């Protein structure tokens, strides 16, 4: 019998990698594909593990330690708080639009409304101070997978470990 991936596992995945795509393919891991333990063709909603993906994504989006933005290719991107200082330090390279905090709300009529808090209004004071003390080189190192446009060997290795852990959970 397969054990379900918990919402906490989703948050741990984002924390481990620092920057994760919700479901798209790109230079960083995909939460949806890690939970599915395979590439997903089409929408993840139709995948057999769509419910698990939904619950994990919801928990990640609700975590105060995760920024939800459109950093990579205008796709839903999760950025863990541990890398926020590097993101703030290198913000001019990404642009304020890509660093806005985004989310969807359900209205009373049942429609979805996209909301956003512009960068840097969402940035906590302690993160701003940490960014000021961070060197550009250190910020670049922290975000190297995003800046390079591909996964570093370290990121691929970590991703493989997390996927392996998620697979063990699913066994």
C-alpha positions in Angstrom: 0.0 0.0 0.0 1.3 3.4 -0.9 1.7 6.0 1.8 0.4 9.5 0.9 2.8 12.4 0.6 1.9 14.9 3.4 1.6 18.6 3.1 4.6 18.8 5.4 6.6 16.8 2.9 5.8 19.5 0.3 7.0 22.3 2.5 10.2 20.3 3.4 10.8 19.8 -0.4 10.6 23.6 -1.0 12.8 24.3 2.1 15.4 21.8 0.9 15.7 23.2 -2.6 15.1 26.9 -1.9 13.4 27.6 -5.3 10.8 25.1 -6.7 8.3 25.3 -9.5 4.8 24.3 -8.6 4.3 22.1 -11.6 6.1 23.4 -14.7 9.4 22.1 -16.0 12.4 24.4 -15.7 15.8 24.9 -14.2 14.6 23.9 -10.7 12.7 20.9 -9.4 8.9 20.7 -9.8 6.9 19.9 -6.6 4.1 18.2 -8.7 6.6 15.9 -10.5 8.4 15.0 -7.3 5.2 13.9 -5.7 4.1 12.0 -8.8 7.5 10.4 -9.0 7.4 10.9 -12.8 7.1 13.5 -15.4 3.5 14.8 -15.8 2.0 15.3 -19.2 -0.7 17.8 -19.3 -2.4 19.1 -16.2 -1.4 17.6 -12.8 -5.1 17.9 -11.8 -5.8 14.7 -13.9 -2.8 12.8 -12.5 -3.6 9.8 -10.1 -1.8 11.8 -7.4 -3.5 15.0 -8.2 -5.1 15.2 -4.7 -1.8 14.8 -3.0 -0.3 17.4 -5.2 -3.1 19.8 -4.5 -2.9 19.3 -0.7 0.9 19.8 -0.7 0.7 22.8 -3.0 -2.0 24.4 -0.8 0.2 23.9 2.3 3.2 25.4 0.6 1.2 28.4 -0.6 -0.2 28.9 3.0 3.3 28.6 4.6 4.6 31.9 6.0 8.1 30.7 5.1 7.3 30.4 1.3 7.0 33.2 -1.2 4.7 32.4 -4.1 5.7 34.4 -7.1 6.2 34.1 -10.9 10.0 34.2 -10.8 10.8 31.5 -13.4 9.2 31.8 -16.9 6.1 33.5 -15.4 5.2 30.1 -13.8 4.1 29.6 -10.2 7.4 29.5 -8.3 7.9 28.8 -4.6 10.9 30.5 -2.9 11.7 29.4 0.7 12.5 32.1 3.3 16.1 30.8 3.7 16.9 32.2 0.2 14.9 35.4 0.4 18.0 37.5 1.3 19.7 36.4 -1.8 16.6 37.0 -3.9 16.4 40.6 -2.5 20.1 41.2 -3.0 19.8 40.2 -6.7 16.3 41.7 -7.2 17.4 44.1 -10.0 18.4 41.0 -12.1 14.9 39.6 -11.9 12.7 42.7 -11.9 10.0 43.7 -9.4 7.2 42.1 -11.4 8.6 38.6 -11.2 9.2 39.1 -7.4 5.7 40.2 -6.5 3.9 37.9 -4.0 0.9 36.3 -5.8 -2.1 34.3 -4.8 -5.6 33.5 -6.0 -8.7 34.1 -3.9 -12.2 32.7 -4.3 -14.9 35.4 -4.3 -18.4 35.0 -2.9 -19.6 34.5 -6.4 -17.2 31.5 -6.9 -14.8 33.2 -9.3 -11.1 33.4 -8.8 -9.3 36.7 -8.4 -5.6 37.0 -8.7 -4.0 39.1 -6.0 -0.5 40.5 -5.6 1.7 42.4 -3.2 4.4 44.2 -5.2 8.1 43.7 -4.4 9.6 44.8 -2.0 6.4 45.6 0.1 6.1 41.9 1.1 9.8 41.7 2.3 10.1 41.5 6.1 12.6 43.9 7.8 14.9 41.1 9.0 15.2 39.8 5.4 16.0 43.2 4.1 18.7 43.6 6.7 20.1 40.2 5.9 20.2 41.1 2.2 22.2 44.2 3.0 24.9 42.2 4.7 25.0 39.5 2.0 27.7 39.8 -0.7 26.6 39.7 -4.3 28.9 36.7 -4.8 27.2 34.8 -1.9 23.7 35.7 -3.2 24.8 34.4 -6.7 26.0 31.2 -5.2 22.8 30.6 -3.3 20.7 31.2 -6.4 23.1 29.7 -8.9 20.5 27.2 -10.3 18.1 30.0 -11.1 20.7 32.4 -12.5 22.3 29.7 -14.6 19.1 28.6 -16.1 19.8 25.0 -15.3 20.1 22.7 -12.3 23.5 22.6 -10.7 24.9 19.1 -10.0 24.3 19.8 -6.3 20.7 20.7 -7.0 20.2 17.6 -9.2 21.7 15.4 -6.4 19.5 16.9 -3.7 16.5 16.6 -6.0 17.2 12.9 -6.6 17.4 12.4 -2.8 14.1 14.2 -2.2 12.4 12.3 -5.0 13.9 9.0 -3.6 12.4 10.0 -0.1 9.1 10.8 -1.7 9.1 7.4 -3.5 9.9 5.6 -0.2 6.9 7.4 1.3 4.8 6.2 -1.6 5.8 2.6 -1.2 
